[in-house]
């Protein structure tokens, strides 16, 4: 999953998802020209609410085929204040979305701990395989 634009220094995950990730996912889905596919998420149609054991979860982006849950995305930043907490939360959410009925789940984790105004791109540095259908990708600024 190519992410080619770094977050702005003070940007939060919902704004980044709306500005960068949602357009990439939407353009890809539209290019498939497949009827019944729709994208929901931050900056677009309201994110889909997932309930698991009376706990509400909200994937940042979902791809649905009518009512079938195809792919979920979780976008998370690693910041200096709690990178371990953000990492484990992103991995847990990515895993739980598959368990909640998505065919696949993707975590997009951006390491912003050394992010500065001179960074413009990120590159994939690590893939974490959670299950056969769940993956997380950690990106670092270049």
C-alpha positions as CSV (number, residue, x, y, z in Angstrom):
1,X,0.0,0.0,0.0
2,X,1.9,3.1,-1.2
3,X,1.9,6.1,1.1
4,X,3.7,8.9,-0.6
5,X,3.1,11.9,1.5
6,X,4.2,12.4,5.1
7,X,1.9,13.7,7.7
8,X,2.2,17.4,8.5
9,X,4.1,18.0,11.7
10,X,1.0,18.8,13.8
11,X,-1.5,16.7,11.8
12,X,-3.7,14.2,13.6
13,X,-4.7,10.8,12.3
14,X,-8.3,11.7,11.1
15,X,-7.1,14.7,9.1
16,X,-4.2,12.6,7.6
17,X,-6.6,9.8,6.8
18,X,-9.0,12.2,5.1
19,X,-6.3,14.1,3.2
20,X,-4.0,11.2,2.1
21,X,-5.2,7.6,2.7
22,X,-9.0,8.0,1.9
23,X,-8.4,9.5,-1.6
24,X,-5.8,6.7,-2.4
25,X,-8.3,4.0,-1.3
26,X,-11.3,5.7,-3.0
27,X,-9.4,6.1,-6.3
28,X,-8.2,2.5,-6.2
29,X,-11.8,1.2,-5.5
30,X,-13.2,3.4,-8.3
31,X,-10.6,2.1,-10.7
32,X,-12.0,-1.4,-10.2
33,X,-15.3,-0.4,-11.9
34,X,-17.1,-3.0,-9.7
35,X,-20.7,-2.4,-8.8
36,X,-21.7,-2.4,-5.2
37,X,-18.4,-1.4,-3.8
38,X,-18.3,1.6,-1.5
39,X,-15.7,3.3,0.8
40,X,-16.5,4.8,4.2
41,X,-14.1,6.6,6.5
42,X,-12.6,9.7,8.0
43,X,-13.4,12.6,5.7
44,X,-16.0,10.7,3.7
45,X,-19.1,8.7,4.6
46,X,-19.3,8.1,8.3
47,X,-17.0,5.3,9.5
48,X,-18.7,2.0,10.0
49,X,-19.3,1.1,13.7
50,X,-18.2,-2.4,14.6
51,X,-19.5,-4.0,17.8
52,X,-17.6,-6.9,19.4
53,X,-18.5,-8.1,22.8
54,X,-20.4,-4.9,23.6
55,X,-17.3,-2.8,22.6
56,X,-17.7,-0.3,19.8
57,X,-14.8,0.0,17.3
58,X,-14.5,2.3,14.3
59,X,-12.1,1.4,11.5
60,X,-10.7,4.5,9.9
61,X,-11.6,3.3,6.4
62,X,-13.8,0.4,5.2
63,X,-14.4,-1.1,1.8
64,X,-17.8,-2.8,1.6
65,X,-19.6,-4.7,-1.1
66,X,-23.2,-3.7,-0.4
67,X,-23.3,-5.0,3.3
68,X,-20.4,-7.4,3.1
69,X,-17.3,-6.3,4.9
70,X,-14.3,-6.6,2.6
71,X,-11.3,-4.5,3.9
72,X,-10.8,-2.4,6.9
73,X,-7.9,0.1,7.5
74,X,-6.6,1.5,10.7
75,X,-4.3,4.5,10.5
76,X,-2.1,5.3,13.5
77,X,0.8,7.6,14.2
78,X,3.7,6.7,16.5
79,X,4.6,9.9,18.5
80,X,7.2,10.5,21.2
81,X,4.7,10.5,24.1
82,X,3.6,6.8,23.8
83,X,4.9,5.0,20.7
84,X,4.5,1.5,22.2
85,X,0.9,2.2,23.2
86,X,0.0,3.5,19.7
87,X,1.7,0.5,18.1
88,X,0.0,-2.1,20.2
89,X,-3.4,-0.3,19.8
90,X,-3.0,-0.2,16.0
91,X,-2.0,-3.9,15.9
92,X,-4.9,-4.8,18.1
93,X,-7.5,-2.8,16.2
94,X,-6.2,-4.2,12.9
95,X,-6.5,-7.7,14.3
96,X,-10.0,-7.1,15.8
97,X,-11.5,-5.8,12.6
98,X,-10.8,-9.1,10.8
99,X,-12.3,-10.9,13.8
100,X,-15.3,-8.7,13.5
101,X,-16.0,-10.0,10.0
102,X,-13.8,-8.2,7.5
103,X,-12.2,-10.4,4.8
104,X,-8.9,-8.5,5.3
105,X,-7.6,-5.8,7.6
106,X,-4.7,-3.4,7.0
107,X,-2.9,-1.3,9.6
108,X,-1.0,1.8,8.4
109,X,1.4,2.9,11.0
110,X,3.4,6.1,10.5
111,X,6.4,6.6,12.7
112,X,6.3,10.4,13.4
113,X,8.9,10.4,16.2
114,X,11.5,12.2,14.1
115,X,9.1,13.9,11.7
116,X,10.2,17.4,10.7
117,X,9.1,20.0,8.2
118,X,11.7,18.8,5.7
119,X,10.2,15.3,5.3
120,X,7.9,14.9,2.3
121,X,7.7,11.1,1.8
122,X,7.6,7.9,3.7
123,X,8.8,4.5,2.7
124,X,7.8,1.1,3.9
125,X,10.2,-0.3,6.4
126,X,8.5,-3.2,8.0
127,X,5.5,-5.5,7.5
128,X,3.9,-7.3,10.5
129,X,1.8,-10.3,9.7
130,X,-1.0,-10.7,12.2
131,X,-2.9,-13.4,10.4
132,X,-3.2,-14.6,6.8
133,X,-5.6,-11.8,6.1
134,X,-4.4,-9.1,8.5
135,X,-1.2,-7.0,7.9
136,X,0.3,-3.9,9.4
137,X,2.8,-1.8,7.6
138,X,5.2,0.6,9.5
139,X,6.4,3.6,7.5
140,X,9.2,6.0,8.4
141,X,10.0,9.5,7.0
142,X,12.7,9.8,4.5
